[in-house]
Amino acid sequence: MKQNIFSTPLEASRALIHYLTGLIDEHPGQTFNIALSGGTTPALMFDLWAREYKKSTPWERLRLYWVDERCVAPDDLDSNYGLTRRTLLDKVSLPAANIFRIEGENVPEEEAARYSALVINQVPEHDGLPQFDVVLLGAGYDGHTSSIFPGQEELLTTDKVYAVATQPNTGQKRVALTGRPILNARHVMFLISGKGKAAVVKSILEDADAGPAAYIAHRAANVELFLDQSAATVV
């Protein structure tokens, strides 16, 4: 696990984009399968990507999937796909055929099964599981990642590729990429910012079993943490 610390959330986002596009440039002609997360911090990154890297990104070589999705319609403000569409997809020339959204408006269990089958069919296999080139993650205040919340650790080890998770406070259903395919990714990148996340960053760094985010950060093969100074401050 490598930490990369920057002065502001904007600089952390810019560095992650540079790192990601650098990986793409290193493999000319290769298609990259990338699983995206939602949230305020990725929204900043997506907006920056569209504004400053629109012309330099080979969009036709990217195939986008989602790490998780709230079980809402795509035009709902809670939709991770909707957020990505507004901040990134509507502004760049990514082919529509390369966008694979989780259909949050469907029955959760049926959608988890449908999307699992889609990913298994579309993403190259390694060690019996789909292998994304990049999985972009965040971390919640409670240490969750990919809508795998504390108390739902069975989703870290299940044989399912995507499964139904439940937000513990609201009861909202979500479709989430599970632990084993996350660990199987070529690169796992965490983007975390803000003073409010300092405690969870500390727990991720210090304890491999502090929560789902820590579990992934300590066990995935190639993990990069992109942090702003506030999130990296020892609490």
Residue, then its C-alpha position, 0 to 999 in steps of 0.5 A: m500500500k502506497q500513500n500519496i499526499f497532496s495539499t488539496p483535494l483538487e491536487a489529489s484528484r489531478a495526481l490520480i488522473h495522471y497516474l491512471t492516464g499514465l497506466i493507459d499510455e504505458h499500454p498502447g492499444q489495450t482496452f482498460n476496464i475501470a470500475l468507478s465509485g460515486g461520492t463528492t470526492p470522485a465528482l471533483m475528480f470527474d469534473l477535473w478529468a472532463r475539463e483538463y484531460k478531455k483531449s488527452t484521454p483515449w476515451e475509446r479505449l476505456r470501458l466503464y463499470w461501477v463499483d456500486e450503485r444505490c437502488v434508485a433510478p438513473d436520474d435520481l440525485d442519489s444515483n452514482y451513475g447519474l453523478t458520473r454522467r453529469t460530471l464526466l460522461d456528458k462532457v467527453s467522447l466516451p462511446a455509449a457502447n463502452i458504458f456499463r451502468i448498474e440499473g439501480e431501478n431494477v429489483p436489487e437481487e435480480e440486478a446484482a445477478r444480471y450485472s455480475a453476469l455482464v461483468i463476467n462476460q465483458v471483463p477478462e478473467h484471472d484466477g476464476l474471477p473478472q479482473f478489472d484493470v482499475v478499481l476506484l474506491g473511496a472510504g466512508y466515515d465508518g470504514h465502508t467501501s463499495s457499499i460493504f458496510p461494517g457488519q456485512e463482512e460476508l460480502l468481502t469473501t462471498d463467491k458472488v461478483y456483485a451482491v445486494a448490500t444494505q445501508p445500515n442507517t437508512g435501510q437503502k438497498r445497494v448493488a455492490l462489487t464484492g471483496r474477491p473481485i476487488l482484490n483481483a483487480r490489477h490496480v486498486m486506487f483509493l481517493i479520500s479527502g477532508k479532515g472528517k476522513a482523517a480518523v478512517v485513514k488512520s485506521i486503514l493504515e494501522d489495522a488491516d481488520a479495522g473495516p472493509a476499506a482497511y481489509i481491501a487496502h491491506r490485501a490487494a496487490n497494487v494499492e495506491l492511496f491518494l489523500d489530501q493533507s487534511a485526510a492524511t493528518v494524524v488524529 
